[in-house]
Amino acid sequence: MFDLVRIIINELIQYKKCNVTQLTKLLKIPQSTVSQHLSKMRGKVLKAEKKGLEMYYYITNLKASQIVGILGL
């Protein structure tokens, strides 16, 4: 389940930067769970940009994004 959540997060932020609140609403899972996944992905696949009080996450690894596209997710 956890790997699937990361794939879905990757797909959701492939085209638009999202913050934890947005991802929590879209995924319908607890904020703490989303934060844990983002923490594990940050620096490897994702980067974060602070805007005001919020951190917005986006994809930095083009290969990871391409893999998601190939999988059709």
PyMOL Python script that loads the backbone (N, CA, C, O; Angstrom):
from pymol import cmd

cmd.read_pdbstr("""\
ATOM      1  N   MET A   1       0.830  -1.198   0.000  1.00  0.00           N
ATOM      2  CA  MET A   1       0.000   0.000   0.000  1.00  0.00           C
ATOM      3  C   MET A   1       0.871   1.258   0.000  1.00  0.00           C
ATOM      4  O   MET A   1       0.570   2.220  -0.706  1.00  0.00           O
ATOM      5  N   PHE A   2       1.931   1.253   0.776  1.00  0.00           N
ATOM      6  CA  PHE A   2       2.732   2.460   0.895  1.00  0.00           C
ATOM      7  C   PHE A   2       3.395   2.837  -0.414  1.00  0.00           C
ATOM      8  O   PHE A   2       3.453   4.016  -0.762  1.00  0.00           O
ATOM      9  N   ASP A   3       3.900   1.844  -1.152  1.00  0.00           N
ATOM     10  CA  ASP A   3       4.519   2.160  -2.431  1.00  0.00           C
ATOM     11  C   ASP A   3       3.484   2.709  -3.404  1.00  0.00           C
ATOM     12  O   ASP A   3       3.786   3.612  -4.185  1.00  0.00           O
ATOM     13  N   LEU A   4       2.278   2.178  -3.366  1.00  0.00           N
ATOM     14  CA  LEU A   4       1.211   2.673  -4.233  1.00  0.00           C
ATOM     15  C   LEU A   4       0.891   4.128  -3.907  1.00  0.00           C
ATOM     16  O   LEU A   4       0.664   4.931  -4.812  1.00  0.00           O
ATOM     17  N   VAL A   5       0.871   4.466  -2.645  1.00  0.00           N
ATOM     18  CA  VAL A   5       0.606   5.850  -2.243  1.00  0.00           C
ATOM     19  C   VAL A   5       1.672   6.772  -2.824  1.00  0.00           C
ATOM     20  O   VAL A   5       1.357   7.863  -3.302  1.00  0.00           O
ATOM     21  N   ARG A   6       2.921   6.345  -2.786  1.00  0.00           N
ATOM     22  CA  ARG A   6       3.997   7.181  -3.336  1.00  0.00           C
ATOM     23  C   ARG A   6       3.863   7.345  -4.842  1.00  0.00           C
ATOM     24  O   ARG A   6       4.135   8.418  -5.381  1.00  0.00           O
ATOM     25  N   ILE A   7       3.452   6.303  -5.509  1.00  0.00           N
ATOM     26  CA  ILE A   7       3.237   6.403  -6.959  1.00  0.00           C
ATOM     27  C   ILE A   7       2.111   7.386  -7.246  1.00  0.00           C
ATOM     28  O   ILE A   7       2.213   8.198  -8.166  1.00  0.00           O
ATOM     29  N   ILE A   8       1.046   7.318  -6.470  1.00  0.00           N
ATOM     30  CA  ILE A   8      -0.082   8.234  -6.665  1.00  0.00           C
ATOM     31  C   ILE A   8       0.338   9.671  -6.362  1.00  0.00           C
ATOM     32  O   ILE A   8      -0.036  10.590  -7.090  1.00  0.00           O
ATOM     33  N   ILE A   9       1.107   9.872  -5.300  1.00  0.00           N
ATOM     34  CA  ILE A   9       1.607  11.218  -4.993  1.00  0.00           C
ATOM     35  C   ILE A   9       2.425  11.736  -6.163  1.00  0.00           C
ATOM     36  O   ILE A   9       2.269  12.885  -6.577  1.00  0.00           O
ATOM     37  N   ASN A  10       3.292  10.894  -6.691  1.00  0.00           N
ATOM     38  CA  ASN A  10       4.116  11.271  -7.836  1.00  0.00           C
ATOM     39  C   ASN A  10       3.242  11.705  -9.010  1.00  0.00           C
ATOM     40  O   ASN A  10       3.528  12.704  -9.670  1.00  0.00           O
ATOM     41  N   GLU A  11       2.198  10.963  -9.261  1.00  0.00           N
ATOM     42  CA  GLU A  11       1.291  11.293 -10.368  1.00  0.00           C
ATOM     43  C   GLU A  11       0.560  12.611 -10.108  1.00  0.00           C
ATOM     44  O   GLU A  11       0.401  13.425 -11.017  1.00  0.00           O
ATOM     45  N   LEU A  12       0.121  12.817  -8.879  1.00  0.00           N
ATOM     46  CA  LEU A  12      -0.624  14.033  -8.548  1.00  0.00           C
ATOM     47  C   LEU A  12       0.215  15.296  -8.692  1.00  0.00           C
ATOM     48  O   LEU A  12      -0.297  16.339  -9.099  1.00  0.00           O
ATOM     49  N   ILE A  13       1.491  15.208  -8.363  1.00  0.00           N
ATOM     50  CA  ILE A  13       2.317  16.412  -8.429  1.00  0.00           C
ATOM     51  C   ILE A  13       3.164  16.476  -9.693  1.00  0.00           C
ATOM     52  O   ILE A  13       4.059  17.313  -9.813  1.00  0.00           O
ATOM     53  N   GLN A  14       2.877  15.597 -10.616  1.00  0.00           N
ATOM     54  CA  GLN A  14       3.620  15.596 -11.872  1.00  0.00           C
ATOM     55  C   GLN A  14       3.399  16.891 -12.654  1.00  0.00           C
ATOM     56  O   GLN A  14       4.307  17.370 -13.333  1.00  0.00           O
ATOM     57  N   TYR A  15       2.216  17.447 -12.562  1.00  0.00           N
ATOM     58  CA  TYR A  15       1.869  18.621 -13.364  1.00  0.00           C
ATOM     59  C   TYR A  15       1.642  19.887 -12.545  1.00  0.00           C
ATOM     60  O   TYR A  15       1.600  20.988 -13.095  1.00  0.00           O
ATOM     61  N   LYS A  16       1.496  19.729 -11.227  1.00  0.00           N
ATOM     62  CA  LYS A  16       1.169  20.883 -10.387  1.00  0.00           C
ATOM     63  C   LYS A  16       1.767  20.700  -8.998  1.00  0.00           C
ATOM     64  O   LYS A  16       1.668  19.619  -8.418  1.00  0.00           O
ATOM     65  N   LYS A  17       2.379  21.736  -8.467  1.00  0.00           N
ATOM     66  CA  LYS A  17       2.907  21.693  -7.108  1.00  0.00           C
ATOM     67  C   LYS A  17       1.746  21.563  -6.130  1.00  0.00           C
ATOM     68  O   LYS A  17       0.708  22.202  -6.300  1.00  0.00           O
ATOM     69  N   CYS A  18       1.926  20.732  -5.106  1.00  0.00           N
ATOM     70  CA  CYS A  18       0.883  20.531  -4.096  1.00  0.00           C
ATOM     71  C   CYS A  18       1.494  20.599  -2.708  1.00  0.00           C
ATOM     72  O   CYS A  18       2.669  20.289  -2.510  1.00  0.00           O
ATOM     73  N   ASN A  19       0.671  21.012  -1.749  1.00  0.00           N
ATOM     74  CA  ASN A  19       1.111  20.988  -0.360  1.00  0.00           C
ATOM     75  C   ASN A  19       0.479  19.787   0.347  1.00  0.00           C
ATOM     76  O   ASN A  19      -0.335  19.072  -0.240  1.00  0.00           O
ATOM     77  N   VAL A  20       0.852  19.573   1.592  1.00  0.00           N
ATOM     78  CA  VAL A  20       0.376  18.410   2.343  1.00  0.00           C
ATOM     79  C   VAL A  20      -1.145  18.424   2.478  1.00  0.00           C
ATOM     80  O   VAL A  20      -1.788  17.382   2.352  1.00  0.00           O
ATOM     81  N   THR A  21      -1.714  19.582   2.729  1.00  0.00           N
ATOM     82  CA  THR A  21      -3.169  19.687   2.886  1.00  0.00           C
ATOM     83  C   THR A  21      -3.889  19.253   1.617  1.00  0.00           C
ATOM     84  O   THR A  21      -4.863  18.504   1.682  1.00  0.00           O
ATOM     85  N   GLN A  22      -3.423  19.711   0.479  1.00  0.00           N
ATOM     86  CA  GLN A  22      -4.038  19.335  -0.792  1.00  0.00           C
ATOM     87  C   GLN A  22      -3.925  17.832  -1.029  1.00  0.00           C
ATOM     88  O   GLN A  22      -4.895  17.188  -1.429  1.00  0.00           O
ATOM     89  N   LEU A  23      -2.747  17.278  -0.781  1.00  0.00           N
ATOM     90  CA  LEU A  23      -2.543  15.842  -0.989  1.00  0.00           C
ATOM     91  C   LEU A  23      -3.391  15.015  -0.029  1.00  0.00           C
ATOM     92  O   LEU A  23      -3.913  13.967  -0.410  1.00  0.00           O
ATOM     93  N   THR A  24      -3.532  15.474   1.209  1.00  0.00           N
ATOM     94  CA  THR A  24      -4.360  14.772   2.194  1.00  0.00           C
ATOM     95  C   THR A  24      -5.805  14.687   1.717  1.00  0.00           C
ATOM     96  O   THR A  24      -6.435  13.635   1.829  1.00  0.00           O
ATOM     97  N   LYS A  25      -6.328  15.779   1.190  1.00  0.00           N
ATOM     98  CA  LYS A  25      -7.708  15.796   0.692  1.00  0.00           C
ATOM     99  C   LYS A  25      -7.867  14.897  -0.525  1.00  0.00           C
ATOM    100  O   LYS A  25      -8.856  14.172  -0.637  1.00  0.00           O
ATOM    101  N   LEU A  26      -6.905  14.938  -1.434  1.00  0.00           N
ATOM    102  CA  LEU A  26      -6.986  14.132  -2.652  1.00  0.00           C
ATOM    103  C   LEU A  26      -6.844  12.635  -2.370  1.00  0.00           C
ATOM    104  O   LEU A  26      -7.546  11.820  -2.969  1.00  0.00           O
ATOM    105  N   LEU A  27      -5.949  12.281  -1.472  1.00  0.00           N
ATOM    106  CA  LEU A  27      -5.678  10.874  -1.176  1.00  0.00           C
ATOM    107  C   LEU A  27      -6.624  10.284  -0.138  1.00  0.00           C
ATOM    108  O   LEU A  27      -6.776   9.065  -0.048  1.00  0.00           O
ATOM    109  N   LYS A  28      -7.263  11.156   0.648  1.00  0.00           N
ATOM    110  CA  LYS A  28      -8.176  10.719   1.715  1.00  0.00           C
ATOM    111  C   LYS A  28      -7.471   9.798   2.713  1.00  0.00           C
ATOM    112  O   LYS A  28      -8.001   8.763   3.117  1.00  0.00           O
ATOM    113  N   ILE A  29      -6.260  10.210   3.096  1.00  0.00           N
ATOM    114  CA  ILE A  29      -5.505   9.511   4.132  1.00  0.00           C
ATOM    115  C   ILE A  29      -5.021  10.559   5.133  1.00  0.00           C
ATOM    116  O   ILE A  29      -5.003  11.748   4.817  1.00  0.00           O
ATOM    117  N   PRO A  30      -4.629  10.133   6.334  1.00  0.00           N
ATOM    118  CA  PRO A  30      -4.218  11.099   7.358  1.00  0.00           C
ATOM    119  C   PRO A  30      -3.024  11.957   6.931  1.00  0.00           C
ATOM    120  O   PRO A  30      -2.159  11.521   6.171  1.00  0.00           O
ATOM    121  N   GLN A  31      -3.008  13.178   7.441  1.00  0.00           N
ATOM    122  CA  GLN A  31      -1.936  14.120   7.127  1.00  0.00           C
ATOM    123  C   GLN A  31      -0.579  13.559   7.532  1.00  0.00           C
ATOM    124  O   GLN A  31       0.409  13.753   6.823  1.00  0.00           O
ATOM    125  N   SER A  32      -0.526  12.872   8.656  1.00  0.00           N
ATOM    126  CA  SER A  32       0.750  12.319   9.122  1.00  0.00           C
ATOM    127  C   SER A  32       1.292  11.273   8.150  1.00  0.00           C
ATOM    128  O   SER A  32       2.503  11.172   7.953  1.00  0.00           O
ATOM    129  N   THR A  33       0.402  10.504   7.550  1.00  0.00           N
ATOM    130  CA  THR A  33       0.811   9.494   6.569  1.00  0.00           C
ATOM    131  C   THR A  33       1.361  10.154   5.319  1.00  0.00           C
ATOM    132  O   THR A  33       2.395   9.737   4.795  1.00  0.00           O
ATOM    133  N   VAL A  34       0.677  11.181   4.839  1.00  0.00           N
ATOM    134  CA  VAL A  34       1.154  11.919   3.664  1.00  0.00           C
ATOM    135  C   VAL A  34       2.527  12.514   3.956  1.00  0.00           C
ATOM    136  O   VAL A  34       3.432  12.427   3.126  1.00  0.00           O
ATOM    137  N   SER A  35       2.683  13.113   5.125  1.00  0.00           N
ATOM    138  CA  SER A  35       3.958  13.727   5.497  1.00  0.00           C
ATOM    139  C   SER A  35       5.089  12.704   5.547  1.00  0.00           C
ATOM    140  O   SER A  35       6.212  13.000   5.138  1.00  0.00           O
ATOM    141  N   GLN A  36       4.801  11.511   6.043  1.00  0.00           N
ATOM    142  CA  GLN A  36       5.815  10.453   6.089  1.00  0.00           C
ATOM    143  C   GLN A  36       6.263  10.062   4.685  1.00  0.00           C
ATOM    144  O   GLN A  36       7.457   9.902   4.431  1.00  0.00           O
ATOM    145  N   HIS A  37       5.312   9.911   3.782  1.00  0.00           N
ATOM    146  CA  HIS A  37       5.648   9.561   2.399  1.00  0.00           C
ATOM    147  C   HIS A  37       6.466  10.668   1.742  1.00  0.00           C
ATOM    148  O   HIS A  37       7.460  10.393   1.071  1.00  0.00           O
ATOM    149  N   LEU A  38       6.056  11.900   1.932  1.00  0.00           N
ATOM    150  CA  LEU A  38       6.784  13.025   1.341  1.00  0.00           C
ATOM    151  C   LEU A  38       8.203  13.100   1.891  1.00  0.00           C
ATOM    152  O   LEU A  38       9.143  13.413   1.161  1.00  0.00           O
ATOM    153  N   SER A  39       8.352  12.815   3.168  1.00  0.00           N
ATOM    154  CA  SER A  39       9.670  12.833   3.795  1.00  0.00           C
ATOM    155  C   SER A  39      10.599  11.808   3.153  1.00  0.00           C
ATOM    156  O   SER A  39      11.775  12.085   2.916  1.00  0.00           O
ATOM    157  N   LYS A  40      10.065  10.631   2.878  1.00  0.00           N
ATOM    158  CA  LYS A  40      10.871   9.575   2.259  1.00  0.00           C
ATOM    159  C   LYS A  40      11.203   9.891   0.801  1.00  0.00           C
ATOM    160  O   LYS A  40      12.249   9.478   0.300  1.00  0.00           O
ATOM    161  N   MET A  41      10.330  10.612   0.130  1.00  0.00           N
ATOM    162  CA  MET A  41      10.521  10.930  -1.288  1.00  0.00           C
ATOM    163  C   MET A  41      11.361  12.189  -1.498  1.00  0.00           C
ATOM    164  O   MET A  41      11.988  12.362  -2.543  1.00  0.00           O
ATOM    165  N   ARG A  42      11.366  13.045  -0.514  1.00  0.00           N
ATOM    166  CA  ARG A  42      12.047  14.339  -0.647  1.00  0.00           C
ATOM    167  C   ARG A  42      13.553  14.138  -0.807  1.00  0.00           C
ATOM    168  O   ARG A  42      14.182  13.383  -0.066  1.00  0.00           O
ATOM    169  N   GLY A  43      14.099  14.823  -1.777  1.00  0.00           N
ATOM    170  CA  GLY A  43      15.521  14.718  -2.054  1.00  0.00           C
ATOM    171  C   GLY A  43      15.864  13.639  -3.055  1.00  0.00           C
ATOM    172  O   GLY A  43      16.928  13.678  -3.674  1.00  0.00           O
ATOM    173  N   LYS A  44      14.966  12.668  -3.223  1.00  0.00           N
ATOM    174  CA  LYS A  44      15.184  11.594  -4.188  1.00  0.00           C
ATOM    175  C   LYS A  44      14.380  11.849  -5.451  1.00  0.00           C
ATOM    176  O   LYS A  44      14.910  11.819  -6.561  1.00  0.00           O
ATOM    177  N   VAL A  45      13.115  12.096  -5.263  1.00  0.00           N
ATOM    178  CA  VAL A  45      12.207  12.327  -6.390  1.00  0.00           C
ATOM    179  C   VAL A  45      11.612  13.723  -6.324  1.00  0.00           C
ATOM    180  O   VAL A  45      11.339  14.339  -7.354  1.00  0.00           O
ATOM    181  N   LEU A  46      11.413  14.218  -5.118  1.00  0.00           N
ATOM    182  CA  LEU A  46      10.727  15.494  -4.918  1.00  0.00           C
ATOM    183  C   LEU A  46      11.632  16.558  -4.325  1.00  0.00           C
ATOM    184  O   LEU A  46      12.642  16.270  -3.683  1.00  0.00           O
ATOM    185  N   LYS A  47      11.235  17.783  -4.563  1.00  0.00           N
ATOM    186  CA  LYS A  47      11.810  18.939  -3.866  1.00  0.00           C
ATOM    187  C   LYS A  47      10.649  19.710  -3.272  1.00  0.00           C
ATOM    188  O   LYS A  47       9.497  19.526  -3.663  1.00  0.00           O
ATOM    189  N   ALA A  48      10.963  20.569  -2.331  1.00  0.00           N
ATOM    190  CA  ALA A  48       9.930  21.378  -1.688  1.00  0.00           C
ATOM    191  C   ALA A  48      10.306  22.844  -1.780  1.00  0.00           C
ATOM    192  O   ALA A  48      11.476  23.222  -1.734  1.00  0.00           O
ATOM    193  N   GLU A  49       9.270  23.650  -1.911  1.00  0.00           N
ATOM    194  CA  GLU A  49       9.437  25.096  -1.999  1.00  0.00           C
ATOM    195  C   GLU A  49       8.481  25.729  -0.998  1.00  0.00           C
ATOM    196  O   GLU A  49       7.283  25.450  -1.019  1.00  0.00           O
ATOM    197  N   LYS A  50       9.001  26.571  -0.133  1.00  0.00           N
ATOM    198  CA  LYS A  50       8.160  27.197   0.883  1.00  0.00           C
ATOM    199  C   LYS A  50       7.511  28.455   0.323  1.00  0.00           C
ATOM    200  O   LYS A  50       8.178  29.329  -0.231  1.00  0.00           O
ATOM    201  N   LYS A  51       6.184  28.522   0.484  1.00  0.00           N
ATOM    202  CA  LYS A  51       5.408  29.706   0.117  1.00  0.00           C
ATOM    203  C   LYS A  51       4.578  30.074   1.334  1.00  0.00           C
ATOM    204  O   LYS A  51       3.615  29.384   1.669  1.00  0.00           O
ATOM    205  N   GLY A  52       4.948  31.150   1.986  1.00  0.00           N
ATOM    206  CA  GLY A  52       4.261  31.523   3.220  1.00  0.00           C
ATOM    207  C   GLY A  52       4.530  30.480   4.285  1.00  0.00           C
ATOM    208  O   GLY A  52       5.685  30.187   4.595  1.00  0.00           O
ATOM    209  N   LEU A  53       3.475  29.922   4.845  1.00  0.00           N
ATOM    210  CA  LEU A  53       3.616  28.891   5.867  1.00  0.00           C
ATOM    211  C   LEU A  53       3.598  27.481   5.296  1.00  0.00           C
ATOM    212  O   LEU A  53       3.841  26.517   6.023  1.00  0.00           O
ATOM    213  N   GLU A  54       3.316  27.348   4.017  1.00  0.00           N
ATOM    214  CA  GLU A  54       3.154  26.037   3.382  1.00  0.00           C
ATOM    215  C   GLU A  54       4.382  25.618   2.588  1.00  0.00           C
ATOM    216  O   GLU A  54       5.096  26.452   2.029  1.00  0.00           O
ATOM    217  N   MET A  55       4.614  24.308   2.548  1.00  0.00           N
ATOM    218  CA  MET A  55       5.641  23.723   1.696  1.00  0.00           C
ATOM    219  C   MET A  55       4.931  23.097   0.501  1.00  0.00           C
ATOM    220  O   MET A  55       4.008  22.299   0.669  1.00  0.00           O
ATOM    221  N   TYR A  56       5.354  23.454  -0.683  1.00  0.00           N
ATOM    222  CA  TYR A  56       4.791  22.894  -1.904  1.00  0.00           C
ATOM    223  C   TYR A  56       5.801  21.934  -2.512  1.00  0.00           C
ATOM    224  O   TYR A  56       6.975  22.266  -2.675  1.00  0.00           O
ATOM    225  N   TYR A  57       5.327  20.746  -2.843  1.00  0.00           N
ATOM    226  CA  TYR A  57       6.192  19.692  -3.354  1.00  0.00           C
ATOM    227  C   TYR A  57       6.038  19.572  -4.860  1.00  0.00           C
ATOM    228  O   TYR A  57       4.956  19.768  -5.414  1.00  0.00           O
ATOM    229  N   TYR A  58       7.156  19.243  -5.510  1.00  0.00           N
ATOM    230  CA  TYR A  58       7.149  19.072  -6.960  1.00  0.00           C
ATOM    231  C   TYR A  58       8.214  18.061  -7.352  1.00  0.00           C
ATOM    232  O   TYR A  58       9.139  17.785  -6.588  1.00  0.00           O
ATOM    233  N   ILE A  59       8.072  17.514  -8.553  1.00  0.00           N
ATOM    234  CA  ILE A  59       8.975  16.477  -9.045  1.00  0.00           C
ATOM    235  C   ILE A  59      10.256  17.100  -9.575  1.00  0.00           C
ATOM    236  O   ILE A  59      10.232  18.086 -10.310  1.00  0.00           O
ATOM    237  N   THR A  60      11.371  16.502  -9.185  1.00  0.00           N
ATOM    238  CA  THR A  60      12.667  16.944  -9.705  1.00  0.00           C
ATOM    239  C   THR A  60      13.342  15.856 -10.522  1.00  0.00           C
ATOM    240  O   THR A  60      14.286  16.127 -11.265  1.00  0.00           O
ATOM    241  N   ASN A  61      12.865  14.633 -10.388  1.00  0.00           N
ATOM    242  CA  ASN A  61      13.482  13.505 -11.061  1.00  0.00           C
ATOM    243  C   ASN A  61      12.649  13.131 -12.283  1.00  0.00           C
ATOM    244  O   ASN A  61      11.614  12.478 -12.154  1.00  0.00           O
ATOM    245  N   LEU A  62      13.093  13.536 -13.447  1.00  0.00           N
ATOM    246  CA  LEU A  62      12.349  13.291 -14.680  1.00  0.00           C
ATOM    247  C   LEU A  62      12.173  11.805 -14.945  1.00  0.00           C
ATOM    248  O   LEU A  62      11.124  11.397 -15.444  1.00  0.00           O
ATOM    249  N   LYS A  63      13.158  10.992 -14.629  1.00  0.00           N
ATOM    250  CA  LYS A  63      13.052   9.546 -14.855  1.00  0.00           C
ATOM    251  C   LYS A  63      11.918   8.944 -14.038  1.00  0.00           C
ATOM    252  O   LYS A  63      11.177   8.098 -14.538  1.00  0.00           O
ATOM    253  N   ALA A  64      11.775   9.367 -12.795  1.00  0.00           N
ATOM    254  CA  ALA A  64      10.685   8.874 -11.952  1.00  0.00           C
ATOM    255  C   ALA A  64       9.341   9.247 -12.556  1.00  0.00           C
ATOM    256  O   ALA A  64       8.408   8.445 -12.554  1.00  0.00           O
ATOM    257  N   SER A  65       9.248  10.444 -13.063  1.00  0.00           N
ATOM    258  CA  SER A  65       8.016  10.897 -13.699  1.00  0.00           C
ATOM    259  C   SER A  65       7.713  10.066 -14.940  1.00  0.00           C
ATOM    260  O   SER A  65       6.559   9.721 -15.193  1.00  0.00           O
ATOM    261  N   GLN A  66       8.739   9.746 -15.708  1.00  0.00           N
ATOM    262  CA  GLN A  66       8.557   8.939 -16.913  1.00  0.00           C
ATOM    263  C   GLN A  66       8.113   7.524 -16.568  1.00  0.00           C
ATOM    264  O   GLN A  66       7.289   6.946 -17.276  1.00  0.00           O
ATOM    265  N   ILE A  67       8.642   6.965 -15.500  1.00  0.00           N
ATOM    266  CA  ILE A  67       8.244   5.621 -15.073  1.00  0.00           C
ATOM    267  C   ILE A  67       6.766   5.596 -14.721  1.00  0.00           C
ATOM    268  O   ILE A  67       6.058   4.654 -15.076  1.00  0.00           O
ATOM    269  N   VAL A  68       6.300   6.617 -14.030  1.00  0.00           N
ATOM    270  CA  VAL A  68       4.878   6.709 -13.691  1.00  0.00           C
ATOM    271  C   VAL A  68       4.046   6.744 -14.966  1.00  0.00           C
ATOM    272  O   VAL A  68       3.010   6.083 -15.045  1.00  0.00           O
ATOM    273  N   GLY A  69       4.483   7.502 -15.958  1.00  0.00           N
ATOM    274  CA  GLY A  69       3.769   7.567 -17.232  1.00  0.00           C
ATOM    275  C   GLY A  69       3.719   6.224 -17.931  1.00  0.00           C
ATOM    276  O   GLY A  69       2.688   5.856 -18.493  1.00  0.00           O
ATOM    277  N   ILE A  70       4.811   5.490 -17.904  1.00  0.00           N
ATOM    278  CA  ILE A  70       4.866   4.169 -18.532  1.00  0.00           C
ATOM    279  C   ILE A  70       3.915   3.206 -17.841  1.00  0.00           C
ATOM    280  O   ILE A  70       3.260   2.396 -18.496  1.00  0.00           O
ATOM    281  N   LEU A  71       3.840   3.292 -16.520  1.00  0.00           N
ATOM    282  CA  LEU A  71       2.945   2.419 -15.763  1.00  0.00           C
ATOM    283  C   LEU A  71       1.480   2.762 -15.993  1.00  0.00           C
ATOM    284  O   LEU A  71       0.595   1.959 -15.697  1.00  0.00           O
ATOM    285  N   GLY A  72       1.229   3.947 -16.519  1.00  0.00           N
ATOM    286  CA  GLY A  72      -0.141   4.353 -16.802  1.00  0.00           C
ATOM    287  C   GLY A  72      -0.920   4.752 -15.576  1.00  0.00           C
ATOM    288  O   GLY A  72      -2.150   4.701 -15.571  1.00  0.00           O
ATOM    289  N   LEU A  73      -0.220   5.147 -14.543  1.00  0.00           N
ATOM    290  CA  LEU A  73      -0.912   5.554 -13.314  1.00  0.00           C
ATOM    291  C   LEU A  73      -1.156   7.033 -13.294  1.00  0.00           C
ATOM    292  O   LEU A  73      -1.727   7.551 -12.335  1.00  0.00           O
TER     293      LEU A  73
END
""", "prot")
cmd.dss("prot")
cmd.show_as("cartoon", "prot")
cmd.util.cbc("prot")
cmd.orient("prot")
